[in-house]
Each structure stands twice: as C-alpha cells, then as structure tokens.
Amino acid sequence: MVDFKNEALVSTAWLADNLGAPDLRVVDASYYLPGEGLDPRQEFEAQHIPGAVFFDIDAIKDPANDLPHMVPPPHIFSSKVRKLGLGDGLRLVIYDQRGLFSAPRVWWTFRYFGHEDVAVLDGGLPKWLNEGRPVEDGPARPEERHFTPRVNSMLLRDRGQMLENLTRQNEQVVDARGAGRFEGRDPEPRQGLRAGHIPGSRNLPFTEMFDPATQTLRDAAALKTRFAAAGVDLDKPVVTTCGSGVTAAVLALGLHRLGHRDVAVYDGSWSEWGLEGDTPVATGPAPGGTAASGQPKTDRA
C-alpha cells in the first residue's frame, strides 16, 4: 500500500496493478508551451492511460488574473474538478505527457486545496508507453463527484510575502529556471519581463530533479547532492519559484521526497516578479554559484 500523503510518487507498475480500484482516479495534467505547437487536450484524446481525465492548467485558473495559470478561488476549483469526477474520498494519480514536467504543479494544487491523497506517476506517460502498457483514446466521460476545498495557505506565497521575505529572509528562495535566465544572460520568453532573479535566491534548474533518460525522480541521495550544490539548507523553509509557477512544483516534489515539508510555491513566479515595477531584480550567479549551467529547452514554465 502506497502512502500518498507521505510518498507522493507511484510507479507505473503500481498504477497498472491498481488501475481498476474504485477509489482511484488518474489525471493527465499535461501542459505545452505556446511555441511548441502542441495541444495537450488533443494529445490526450489521441492516447491516454485508461480511465484518465484531462486537467487543463490554462482553464482551471483564476479568471480575474491576467498572469498565466494562477490558482483559482476555491469555489471555481471545486466546480471545475467536480465535473472531472475528482472529489472527496478518492486517491488521485497525476501524470503528464512529458514525463515529469507539469504533473507536479497539479499535485501541488490539489494539496493546496486540502486534498492530500494525491501522487505523481513517476516517469509519466513516456515510461508507461515504453513499458507497453495499455492506452485508450477519445474524450473522457467522468461522473461528477463533490469536492470540498480546504485551503492550505502555507503552501502558497504571493508577491507581498515575497517582498517581505527580502527583509526578513525567513525563507530560502529557490528558482527552477535555467541558469541563463536566472543570471539574466538569456532573454525571457514572455514579453514585457525583465531579466534576472529575485535578490538572494538560489538556482536549481528543475531538470536536475529527474533522470533525463527515464524522466523519473532521482533518489534521495542524488536530490540531496543537488540541493546542497545549489546552496539550499534542507533544515530551513523553502519557497520555490520559476517562470510561471509550473516547474517550481517539480522542486517542491523533490523536497517532498526528502521529507522536507516546509515548502511553498510562489504562484506568480517570474511572470509577476519580472514585470516592470518596484520589485528588485538581481543578475549574475547565485551566491556560491548554481547547481547547473545549462538551460533546458522547456525552461519557460
């Protein structure tokens, strides 16, 4: 039996063995960047894990906020996910079509709304397909199920809290973007944003969290090594950030594997902080250097 609340990760073998469980639901949380020319819903309808439903990050968001895929108010989230059949009393397994990219964002979102029986499929759809496991096509037809939101505000940080932390420095800020963007050497993919990072933050590209060959999360020893190389103290609180709040959750998942529970995500991330305004911006390497110098091709989220 997998303890979803503590482990937050399931294998493809486990999912295959438990796929028919009445209290289990599978969720495709795939997201593609605007320039990639791929529609995640179309990809879902072409092939997905049997019984899965599609969670659209760009649709289940705050409609009153112009920033990309910001967390919606509780009543909107509840209304959206109940139509997907994702409700109280269910265990949820989240995957994405890349392997380990956007699924952690939806894992984190459900936890933010108080649903802790949720885990990420290690290796996602690519690993599932590579192992020859079954898929189906067509749209999902779920039965509605009531979802009760119970917001855990400790898992989210906003702009005001991040500004306050500049002075108090109670929480370490760890940026999941590639080093080129973090240091301000590479332009931001979204127009209207300054280049650089939140002053005092560390840099650990989200791609360091998983094995690039298998897209599976690295083991605890390897993760500890990478966080240490980035200058992160695992005994202190952490806030993760990225381009738009998606891959910051990959770092949060890595920290969760290490048993680090004092972790929040800055929802607005650089899409908010990098706007012209009064938020200070630093450039150059993080104190002590960065964990990796390469910038991944998918480093926009």
PAMISE-167093 format. One record per residue (C-alpha): residue number from 0; chain; x, y, z. Coordinates in steps of 0.2 Angstrom, whole numbers. Layout:
N
LUMMAR    i  ch      u      v      w
LUMMAR  NUM   A      X      Y      Z
...
END
This chain:
301
LUMMAR    i  ch      u      v      w
LUMMAR    0   A      0      0      0
LUMMAR    1   A      7     17     -5
LUMMAR    2   A      5     31      7
LUMMAR    3   A      1     45     -4
LUMMAR    4   A      2     58      9
LUMMAR    5   A     20     55     13
LUMMAR    6   A     27     47     -3
LUMMAR    7   A     18     57    -16
LUMMAR    8   A     25     46    -30
LUMMAR    9   A     19     30    -38
LUMMAR   10   A     27     18    -50
LUMMAR   11   A     20     13    -67
LUMMAR   12   A     20     -5    -61
LUMMAR   13   A     10      0    -45
LUMMAR   14   A     -3     10    -56
LUMMAR   15   A     -5     -4    -68
LUMMAR   16   A     -9    -16    -53
LUMMAR   17   A    -21     -4    -46
LUMMAR   18   A    -29      4    -61
LUMMAR   19   A    -46     -3    -58
LUMMAR   20   A    -48      2    -39
LUMMAR   21   A    -64     10    -36
LUMMAR   22   A    -57     24    -26
LUMMAR   23   A    -43     28    -38
LUMMAR   24   A    -43     41    -52
LUMMAR   25   A    -30     45    -65
LUMMAR   26   A    -27     63    -71
LUMMAR   27   A    -17     69    -86
LUMMAR   28   A    -11     86    -82
LUMMAR   29   A      0     89    -97
LUMMAR   30   A      5    107   -102
LUMMAR   31   A     14    113   -118
LUMMAR   32   A     22    129   -121
LUMMAR   33   A     14    141   -133
LUMMAR   34   A     28    140   -146
LUMMAR   35   A     28    121   -146
LUMMAR   36   A     13    119   -157
LUMMAR   37   A      5    105   -147
LUMMAR   38   A    -12    104   -139
LUMMAR   39   A    -12     94   -124
LUMMAR   40   A    -30     90   -124
LUMMAR   41   A    -29     84   -142
LUMMAR   42   A    -14     73   -137
LUMMAR   43   A    -24     67   -123
LUMMAR   44   A    -38     62   -134
LUMMAR   45   A    -26     53   -146
LUMMAR   46   A    -20     42   -132
LUMMAR   47   A    -21     42   -113
LUMMAR   48   A    -20     30    -98
LUMMAR   49   A    -36     20    -97
LUMMAR   50   A    -49     30    -87
LUMMAR   51   A    -39     46    -86
LUMMAR   52   A    -47     63    -86
LUMMAR   53   A    -39     79    -93
LUMMAR   54   A    -34     93    -81
LUMMAR   55   A    -32    109    -91
LUMMAR   56   A    -20    120    -82
LUMMAR   57   A    -24    135    -93
LUMMAR   58   A    -43    133    -90
LUMMAR   59   A    -43    128    -71
LUMMAR   60   A    -36    145    -66
LUMMAR   61   A    -41    162    -58
LUMMAR   62   A    -51    171    -72
LUMMAR   63   A    -49    188    -64
LUMMAR   64   A    -30    187    -65
LUMMAR   65   A    -20    191    -81
LUMMAR   66   A     -5    181    -75
LUMMAR   67   A     -3    163    -83
LUMMAR   68   A    -12    149    -74
LUMMAR   69   A    -14    157    -57
LUMMAR   70   A    -23    146    -43
LUMMAR   71   A    -41    150    -44
LUMMAR   72   A    -53    154    -30
LUMMAR   73   A    -59    138    -20
LUMMAR   74   A    -77    139    -27
LUMMAR   75   A    -70    139    -45
LUMMAR   76   A    -58    125    -42
LUMMAR   77   A    -71    115    -34
LUMMAR   78   A    -83    117    -48
LUMMAR   79   A    -70    113    -61
LUMMAR   80   A    -63     97    -53
LUMMAR   81   A    -80     90    -48
LUMMAR   82   A    -85     90    -66
LUMMAR   83   A    -70     79    -69
LUMMAR   84   A    -76     67    -56
LUMMAR   85   A    -61     71    -44
LUMMAR   86   A    -69     73    -27
LUMMAR   87   A    -69     69     -9
LUMMAR   88   A    -63     51     -4
LUMMAR   89   A    -53     47    -19
LUMMAR   90   A    -34     44    -22
LUMMAR   91   A    -28     54    -37
LUMMAR   92   A    -13     49    -48
LUMMAR   93   A     -7     64    -59
LUMMAR   94   A      4     61    -74
LUMMAR   95   A      9     71    -89
LUMMAR   96   A     14     68   -107
LUMMAR   97   A     32     73   -105
LUMMAR   98   A     37     63    -90
LUMMAR   99   A     39     75    -76
LUMMAR  100   A     35     92    -80
LUMMAR  101   A     18     99    -76
LUMMAR  102   A     11     85    -66
LUMMAR  103   A     19     91    -50
LUMMAR  104   A     10    108    -52
LUMMAR  105   A     -7     99    -52
LUMMAR  106   A     -1     88    -37
LUMMAR  107   A      4    104    -28
LUMMAR  108   A    -13    112    -32
LUMMAR  109   A    -24     98    -25
LUMMAR  110   A    -13     98     -9
LUMMAR  111   A    -16    117     -8
LUMMAR  112   A    -34    114     -9
LUMMAR  113   A    -33    101      5
LUMMAR  114   A    -33     85     -5
LUMMAR  115   A    -18     75      1
LUMMAR  116   A    -22     58     -6
LUMMAR  117   A    -13     63    -22
LUMMAR  118   A      3     57    -30
LUMMAR  119   A     13     59    -46
LUMMAR  120   A     16     45    -58
LUMMAR  121   A     35     43    -59
LUMMAR  122   A     41     44    -77
LUMMAR  123   A     23     49    -83
LUMMAR  124   A     16     43   -100
LUMMAR  125   A     33     41   -108
LUMMAR  126   A     38     27    -96
LUMMAR  127   A     20     20    -97
LUMMAR  128   A     21     18   -116
LUMMAR  129   A     39     12   -116
LUMMAR  130   A     34     -2   -105
LUMMAR  131   A     20     -7   -117
LUMMAR  132   A      6     -3   -105
LUMMAR  133   A    -12      0   -112
LUMMAR  134   A    -19     16   -118
LUMMAR  135   A    -36     22   -124
LUMMAR  136   A    -42     36   -135
LUMMAR  137   A    -56     48   -136
LUMMAR  138   A    -63     61   -123
LUMMAR  139   A    -66     57   -105
LUMMAR  140   A    -84     55    -99
LUMMAR  141   A    -82     56    -80
LUMMAR  142   A    -96     56    -67
LUMMAR  143   A    -97     72    -56
LUMMAR  144   A    -91     70    -38
LUMMAR  145   A    -92     83    -24
LUMMAR  146   A    -75     91    -20
LUMMAR  147   A    -73    100     -3
LUMMAR  148   A    -59    113     -4
LUMMAR  149   A    -49    116     12
LUMMAR  150   A    -36    129      8
LUMMAR  151   A    -19    126     15
LUMMAR  152   A    -11    144     14
LUMMAR  153   A      5    138     20
LUMMAR  154   A      9    130      3
LUMMAR  155   A      7    146     -7
LUMMAR  156   A     16    163     -7
LUMMAR  157   A     11    179    -16
LUMMAR  158   A     20    195    -21
LUMMAR  159   A     18    204     -5
LUMMAR  160   A     25    189      5
LUMMAR  161   A     40    188     -7
LUMMAR  162   A     44    206     -4
LUMMAR  163   A     43    205     14
LUMMAR  164   A     54    190     14
LUMMAR  165   A     68    201      6
LUMMAR  166   A     69    210     23
LUMMAR  167   A     66    196     35
LUMMAR  168   A     74    182     25
LUMMAR  169   A     64    169     34
LUMMAR  170   A     63    158     19
LUMMAR  171   A     76    152      6
LUMMAR  172   A     70    156    -12
LUMMAR  173   A     75    143    -25
LUMMAR  174   A     72    147    -43
LUMMAR  175   A     69    132    -55
LUMMAR  176   A     73    141    -71
LUMMAR  177   A     89    138    -81
LUMMAR  178   A    105    147    -76
LUMMAR  179   A    105    158    -92
LUMMAR  180   A     88    166    -87
LUMMAR  181   A     92    166    -69
LUMMAR  182   A    108    176    -71
LUMMAR  183   A    100    187    -84
LUMMAR  184   A    111    182    -98
LUMMAR  185   A     96    175   -108
LUMMAR  186   A     80    184   -113
LUMMAR  187   A     64    180   -105
LUMMAR  188   A     52    170   -117
LUMMAR  189   A     37    181   -111
LUMMAR  190   A     37    198   -117
LUMMAR  191   A     37    213   -105
LUMMAR  192   A     48    204    -92
LUMMAR  193   A     65    210    -85
LUMMAR  194   A     79    198    -85
LUMMAR  195   A     87    191    -69
LUMMAR  196   A     81    184    -52
LUMMAR  197   A     74    188    -35
LUMMAR  198   A     88    195    -25
LUMMAR  199   A     96    182    -13
LUMMAR  200   A     88    167    -22
LUMMAR  201   A     97    151    -26
LUMMAR  202   A     96    142    -43
LUMMAR  203   A     92    124    -46
LUMMAR  204   A     85    120    -63
LUMMAR  205   A     70    109    -62
LUMMAR  206   A     78     96    -74
LUMMAR  207   A     91     92    -60
LUMMAR  208   A     77     83    -51
LUMMAR  209   A     75     69    -63
LUMMAR  210   A     85     56    -73
LUMMAR  211   A     84     63    -91
LUMMAR  212   A     84     46    -98
LUMMAR  213   A     69     39    -89
LUMMAR  214   A     61     55    -83
LUMMAR  215   A     59     48    -66
LUMMAR  216   A     63     57    -50
LUMMAR  217   A     81     55    -43
LUMMAR  218   A     83     45    -27
LUMMAR  219   A     85     54    -11
LUMMAR  220   A    104     54    -11
LUMMAR  221   A    105     62    -28
LUMMAR  222   A     92     75    -24
LUMMAR  223   A    102     80     -8
LUMMAR  224   A    118     82    -18
LUMMAR  225   A    109     94    -30
LUMMAR  226   A    101    104    -17
LUMMAR  227   A    117    106     -7
LUMMAR  228   A    127    111    -23
LUMMAR  229   A    114    125    -25
LUMMAR  230   A    117    131     -8
LUMMAR  231   A    100    126     -1
LUMMAR  232   A     99    121     18
LUMMAR  233   A     87    107     20
LUMMAR  234   A     84    112     38
LUMMAR  235   A     76    128     34
LUMMAR  236   A     60    134     25
LUMMAR  237   A     60    135      6
LUMMAR  238   A     49    144     -7
LUMMAR  239   A     51    138    -25
LUMMAR  240   A     49    149    -40
LUMMAR  241   A     51    148    -59
LUMMAR  242   A     44    156    -74
LUMMAR  243   A     25    154    -71
LUMMAR  244   A     23    143    -56
LUMMAR  245   A     23    126    -65
LUMMAR  246   A     41    119    -64
LUMMAR  247   A     43    127    -46
LUMMAR  248   A     32    112    -41
LUMMAR  249   A     45    100    -48
LUMMAR  250   A     57    106    -35
LUMMAR  251   A     43    105    -22
LUMMAR  252   A     41     87    -26
LUMMAR  253   A     59     84    -25
LUMMAR  254   A     59     92     -7
LUMMAR  255   A     44     82     -3
LUMMAR  256   A     54     66     -7
LUMMAR  257   A     67     71      5
LUMMAR  258   A     54     73     19
LUMMAR  259   A     55     92     18
LUMMAR  260   A     38     98     22
LUMMAR  261   A     41    117     25
LUMMAR  262   A     40    121      6
LUMMAR  263   A     29    134     -3
LUMMAR  264   A     27    139    -21
LUMMAR  265   A     27    157    -27
LUMMAR  266   A     12    156    -38
LUMMAR  267   A     16    172    -49
LUMMAR  268   A     34    167    -50
LUMMAR  269   A     44    177    -63
LUMMAR  270   A     29    181    -74
LUMMAR  271   A     24    193    -60
LUMMAR  272   A     40    197    -51
LUMMAR  273   A     49    201    -68
LUMMAR  274   A     36    214    -74
LUMMAR  275   A     41    232    -74
LUMMAR  276   A     38    239    -57
LUMMAR  277   A     45    241    -39
LUMMAR  278   A     51    223    -37
LUMMAR  279   A     70    222    -36
LUMMAR  280   A     80    212    -49
LUMMAR  281   A     97    204    -47
LUMMAR  282   A    108    197    -61
LUMMAR  283   A    123    186    -61
LUMMAR  284   A    126    169    -52
LUMMAR  285   A    118    165    -36
LUMMAR  286   A    129    166    -20
LUMMAR  287   A    140    151    -21
LUMMAR  288   A    136    148    -39
LUMMAR  289   A    122    137    -47
LUMMAR  290   A    119    118    -47
LUMMAR  291   A    119    118    -66
LUMMAR  292   A    124    129    -80
LUMMAR  293   A    113    123    -95
LUMMAR  294   A     96    130    -99
LUMMAR  295   A     83    116   -104
LUMMAR  296   A     73    118   -119
LUMMAR  297   A     57    118   -109
LUMMAR  298   A     63    131    -97
LUMMAR  299   A     48    143    -98
LUMMAR  300   A     36    137    -85
END
